[in-house]
Structure formats: C-alpha cells, structure tokens
Amino acid sequence: MQPILAGQTALVTGASAGIGHATALALARAGADLAVNYLTYAAEAGALAEQVRKLGRRAALYQVDVADQQAVETMTAQAAAEFGRLDIFVSNAAHSDEDLFYRADMAGFRRTIDVTMWGAFYTLRAATRQMIAQGGGGRSTQSGSDSERTGEDVPVAGSQESTESSFCDRESRATSRARPSGVHAAQGA
C-alpha cells in the first residue's frame, strides 16, 4: 500500500529538536519528502535527515533564521525548486527565554516575538505564496507548546505564549483567503 503522503513535500521549521523533530519524522514515515529547517542543533538536524533518507524519502537541510524574512523566502523557493513543489508546511520554530516574564531581558523578549510571531508569519506567507503559485493546493499548521509555565502557573517569558496564541488565532483567518487556491490551515497544539 502506498504511504498516504507519497509524492508530497513538507517543510518543517524548527525541525532539529522536540515537536518539530517528531513532526518531521512522522511526515516522512507517512511518505513525505522533507525540507528540514533548523537554526541550532545542526548535528540533530543532520541525524534527522539521515533517518528520513533511511525511510526511502528525500531530505534537505536549511539552516535559516526564520526571523529573517528574505532568508525564509529564499529557503522556501530553494526547497520548492529542489523537491519540485511544496505541499505541507509546519511552523514550529520558536524561541523563549527561561526567565519569568517580569524579570525577562527585553532583548530576549523581542527575539521571542521575532522568531515565534514574525518567523511564523514569514514562513506561512512564503509557503502559502509557493502553494498558490504552483497550484494544487496545500496544507499548513502552527505547532506550539504550553510547557513555558511554572508550578504556580505563572508564564515564564510570557512572550512565547502570547505570540503563539496570537498567531494561531490569526493564521486560520489569514489563510482563509487562500482557500479558493486549495491552501488550507489547521491550528496545531
């Protein structure tokens, strides 16, 4: 039996660790070729690409900071050129300082917003534009985590939760205008 995602290509941001790694591997097991985005954990990203190849799928590595819009657009175009198309996009890259939000360094707070909100927007925008341009539709989702809480249920950095929540709420509405082109978004968790 043919894998359900055979012949499709997925781009997963933040794929070198955690949720992104698990998602990328699950997509490959379902038959998708993988464009693996990472910024840190290069060895882990390389190991993931090897796992994907052992499954008989193609994999390419893209070390790109998703907070850099031009770099994201270039990465998306390169992945589509290398694989022939882009069918699935998973926005998973995130940054969060480990300090309580009321003690957080504001540079780290801004970095969290740049990566977790703007990075998610830049990548979703580039992926959606690619899917519309190539025709045939596509799927996108935003993953997130509620692990940034202390035992007292006090937000740690605060900016990750607010940016993920804000972006997820807007992602579905933003991509609803792309539905006539067959591009759909699903909110992750």
C-alpha positions in Angstrom: 0.0 0.0 0.0 1.3 3.5 -1.0 2.0 5.8 2.0 -0.6 8.5 2.4 1.8 11.4 1.8 3.8 9.7 -1.0 4.9 12.3 -3.6 4.4 15.2 -1.3 7.0 17.6 0.2 6.8 19.1 3.6 8.8 22.0 5.1 9.1 21.9 8.9 10.6 24.8 10.7 12.5 24.2 14.0 12.8 20.5 13.0 16.1 19.7 14.7 14.5 19.1 18.2 11.3 18.4 20.1 7.9 18.8 18.5 9.5 19.8 15.1 11.7 16.7 15.0 8.8 14.4 15.9 6.5 16.0 13.4 9.1 15.8 10.6 9.8 12.2 11.3 6.1 11.4 11.3 5.6 13.1 8.0 8.5 11.1 6.5 7.0 7.9 7.8 3.8 8.8 6.1 5.7 9.2 2.8 6.6 12.8 2.5 9.9 14.2 1.4 11.3 16.7 3.9 12.8 20.2 3.8 14.3 20.4 7.3 14.7 23.9 8.7 16.8 24.5 11.8 18.9 27.2 13.3 20.6 25.4 16.1 21.3 21.7 16.9 23.0 21.1 13.5 24.0 17.5 14.4 20.4 16.6 15.4 19.1 18.1 12.1 21.7 16.0 10.2 20.7 12.9 12.1 17.0 13.6 11.2 17.9 13.9 7.5 19.6 10.6 7.7 16.6 9.0 9.4 14.4 10.4 6.6 16.6 9.0 3.9 16.7 5.6 5.6 12.9 5.6 5.2 13.4 6.0 1.4 12.5 9.7 1.4 14.4 12.7 0.3 15.7 15.2 2.8 17.4 18.6 2.5 18.7 20.8 5.3 18.1 24.5 5.6 19.9 26.4 8.4 17.9 29.5 8.3 16.8 32.0 11.0 13.0 32.3 10.4 13.1 35.8 11.8 14.9 36.8 8.6 12.2 37.3 6.0 14.5 37.3 3.0 16.2 34.2 4.2 12.8 32.5 4.7 11.7 33.4 1.2 14.9 32.1 -0.3 14.7 28.9 1.7 11.1 28.3 0.6 12.0 28.9 -3.1 15.0 26.6 -2.8 13.1 23.8 -1.2 10.3 24.0 -3.8 12.9 24.0 -6.6 14.8 21.1 -5.1 11.7 18.9 -4.5 9.6 20.2 -7.3 6.8 21.6 -5.1 5.7 22.3 -1.6 2.6 20.6 -0.3 2.8 20.8 3.5 4.1 23.4 5.8 4.6 23.1 9.6 5.5 26.3 11.5 7.3 25.0 14.6 10.3 27.2 15.2 10.2 29.1 18.5 12.4 31.0 20.9 11.7 31.6 24.6 13.8 32.9 27.4 13.6 30.8 30.6 13.3 33.8 32.9 10.0 34.9 34.5 8.3 37.4 32.3 8.6 40.2 34.9 12.4 39.6 35.1 12.9 38.9 31.4 15.6 40.6 29.4 13.8 42.7 26.9 16.2 41.8 24.1 15.3 38.1 24.7 11.7 39.0 24.8 12.0 40.8 21.4 13.8 37.8 20.0 10.9 35.6 21.1 8.5 37.8 19.3 10.7 38.0 16.2 11.0 34.2 15.9 7.7 32.9 17.3 5.4 35.5 15.8 7.2 37.2 12.8 9.1 34.0 11.9 5.8 32.1 11.9 4.2 34.8 9.7 7.2 35.0 7.3 7.3 31.2 6.8 3.5 30.8 6.5 3.4 33.7 4.0 6.2 32.2 1.9 4.8 28.7 2.0 1.3 29.9 1.1 2.6 32.0 -1.8 4.5 29.0 -3.1 1.5 26.7 -2.8 -0.7 29.2 -4.7 1.9 29.8 -7.4 2.4 26.1 -8.1 -1.3 25.2 -8.0 -2.7 22.0 -6.5 -3.3 23.4 -3.0 -1.5 22.6 0.2 -1.8 22.4 4.0 -0.2 24.4 6.8 -0.2 24.3 10.5 1.3 26.0 13.5 2.6 23.9 16.4 3.1 25.2 19.9 3.7 24.2 23.4 2.3 25.2 26.8 5.5 24.0 28.6 6.6 27.5 29.4 4.7 27.5 32.8 6.0 27.2 36.3 4.3 25.2 39.1 2.5 28.3 40.1 1.0 28.6 36.6 2.9 31.9 36.1 4.0 32.4 32.5 7.8 32.1 32.2 8.7 34.5 29.4 5.2 35.3 28.6 6.1 36.4 25.1 6.0 32.9 23.6 2.6 32.1 24.9 1.2 35.4 23.7 2.8 35.2 20.3 1.8 31.6 19.6 -1.8 32.3 20.7 -2.0 35.5 18.7 -0.5 33.9 15.6 -2.6 30.7 15.8 -5.8 32.8 16.1 -4.9 34.8 13.0 -3.4 32.0 10.9 -6.7 30.4 10.0 -8.4 33.7 9.2 -5.4 34.9 7.1 -5.2 31.7 5.1 -9.0 31.5 4.6 -8.5 33.9 1.7 -6.2 31.3 0.1 -8.8 28.5 0.3 -10.0 29.1 -3.3 -6.5 28.1 -4.3 -6.7 24.9 -2.3 -4.4 26.1 0.5 -5.8 25.3 4.0 -4.5 25.9 7.5 -5.1 23.9 10.7 -4.3 25.2 14.1 -1.8 22.9 15.9 -1.4 22.5 19.6 
